[in-house]
């Protein structure tokens, strides 16, 4: 796999806090972008990465993580639409979540334990990803990014402040 790792965009950067633009061209530039996204994700030891996390205002994300059966899943979703279970089918998983754009701290975030993501691959062919376990959380987390939302936006004000303070302490300690 080619691609070059790009710097990860951090919380507070405008592109992370607004909805991204729909992809309209499925071309070599999009394929190259996704290769760079995989390279960036792997270099940062992540399991998913949205385009705006490397400063690109487009609705595309990549992932490489296990599903609920611990089977590795890897792919690209362009212009994702997320479908979550409702009613009696909806069960929440309040697992730990972190983010490459909020480096360091983690927090518990309740999310549905299953998710379905519809979209397209880099050639424009339709794709549907059914997620359980870490993959379900990843699909929701990355789609949130493309909608301009970070996991910390789902936290209480007190918990959000704790996470941001911890991130700043870690950054200061590394300087």
Protein Blocks (a to p, Z undefined) as FASTA:
>chain_A
ZZjddddddehiaklmcccdddfbdcfklmmmmmmmmmmmmmnopabdcfklnopacddd
ddddddfkopacddddehiacdddehjllccdfbdcddfklghiacdddddfbdcddddd
fkopacddddehjllmmmmmmmmmmnopafklmpcfklmmmmmmmmmmmmmmmZZ
